[in-house]
Amino acid sequence: AAVVDAFGAGVVAPGGGLDRRRMRQIIFDDAGKRRRLEAILHPMIRKTALERAASSEAPYVVLVVPLMFETGFDELVDRTVAVDCPESVQIERLVERDATSPEEAGKIVASQMARLDRRSRADDVIDSGSELSLTRTRVRELHEQYLDLARNCPEPEGRAE
């Protein structure tokens, strides 16, 4: 409702949900509108993510936050992982996934933190630009590492048994 109030009924898809394609056209052509959308969505996303993480009984929780560093979300977590691939691969995947043009996909990528900055700020990096088997191996390695870290971490208040 807040997004419709800010951007108008034209952002509602025929099924009643958000017309993501239309929103992309609006926000990636106008940085001010993108910031306006982020100001609406990010507090809600942050609240929901933290509530879900707090209620989890898993050894560790993975929060998927595409703009982790840009939104300051990295300050709320113990470790960060950058899933990285060359920009050309990222654009190719966006075109395929979202049925968008290469130009539109390029605008999306350009609105994000520079790849090398993201990699340098992350505690860990998963290279998703090569063979899928290598990506899976890296994910398994990090999973084992995170399980070890969780075993050696004191229980959060309210969770001790």
N, C-alpha and C positions, 0 to 999 in steps of 0.2 A: 504494500500500500504506500509506503514512504517513497519508493522508487517511482511509482505511478504519479504520486503527488508532485514529485520533483521534475519528472520528464514527460508526463502526459500519458493519456490512454493509448497513444500510438506504440508504446513499448510492450503492450500486452499481446501475446500470441493468441491465435484463434481458440486454443484450448483453455485459455485463462491464465497460463503461466507467463513468465517473462520471455519476450522475444529476444533471445540472446544475440541473434544476428543484427537486429536493429540496434540493440544497445551497443554492440561493438562498433557499428558505424558512427553512432553518436559520440561515444567516449574516446575513441582512438583518433578522431578528427579534432578534438577539442580538449586540451589538457585540463582546463577549468571544469568541464563537465565530468571528466574522469575523476578528478579530486572530489567533486560533489558526490558522485556515486560511491566512491570509497569512504567518504565521511558517513554515509548512510549505512553501508554494509559492514565495514570493518568492525565497528563496536559490537554489532550483533554476532558476527562470526567469532570474534574473540571471546565473547561471553559464552556462547554455545560450546566452543572448543574447550575452554577451561572447565566448564561444568562437566562435560563428557569425560575429560581426562581425570578429573577429581573423583568421578564415580567408578572409574575402571579398577578392576582387581588384577589386571595383567601385570607382568613383571616390569614392563615399560610400555609407554604409549607413543605412537607415532602420530604427529599432527601434520597433515599435508596443507601447507600454507604457501601458495605460489609467490606471494610477495612478503615472505618471511622477514627479510632484512629491511625492505622499504617501509614496512608498517611497524617496525620495532618489536615484532613478535619474538624475535630471537632472544630478547632480554627476559622472556618468561619461561624459557626452556633450558634444560641442562646441556643439550648438545644439538647441533644443527647438521643436516645433511643436504648437500646440493646434489640434485640429480641433473647431470650436465651432458650436453651434446653440442656439437658445432651448430652455430646459428643456421646454417643452411639446412641441416637436418631438422632443427626445430621448426623452421618455416615450412619445410616439406610436410612434416607431421601435422602442423596446424591446418594446412591446406586440405590434407586428406581427412582429418578428423572433423573439422568444422565446415567442410565444403565451402571454403572461402578462397579469395584470390591470393596470390603470392604477395601482392601489394598490401592487402589488409593484414595478412599474417606478419609481414615485415613491420607494420605499424605496431602490432601487439608486442613483438619482440623488442622493438626500439623503445617501448614505454617501460621496459623492465631494467633492472640494474644490469650493468655490463657483466658479461659472462665471467671475465677474470676477477672482477670485484667480488661477485657472488662466490666463486670458488675459493678465493682467498679468505673470505669471512667464515666459511663453513668449517666445522670441525672435521667433517668427513665428506668425501665426494664419491658419488656413484656415476661412472661413465656409462651413459645409456646410448652412446653414439656408435658403439661397435656391436659385435655379435651378442645376441640375446643371452647366450650361454655364459658369456663373461659378465654381463650385468647380473645375472642370477647368482653367479659365484660371489660377486662382491656383496650382494644383498645378504647372502647366507653368512659371509664373514662378519658383516656388521651386526647381524642378528646375534651371532655368538658373542661378539664383543659386548653388545648391549645387555645381553643376559648376564654376562660376567659383571658388568658394571652394576646392574640392578641387584645382584646377589650381595655385592659389597657395599651397598648403599643403605644407610639407616632407614627404617620404616618411617614414612611420613606420620605426623601426628594424627591420631584417630584411626590409623590402619593397623597398629600393632595388635597381635593376637595374644 
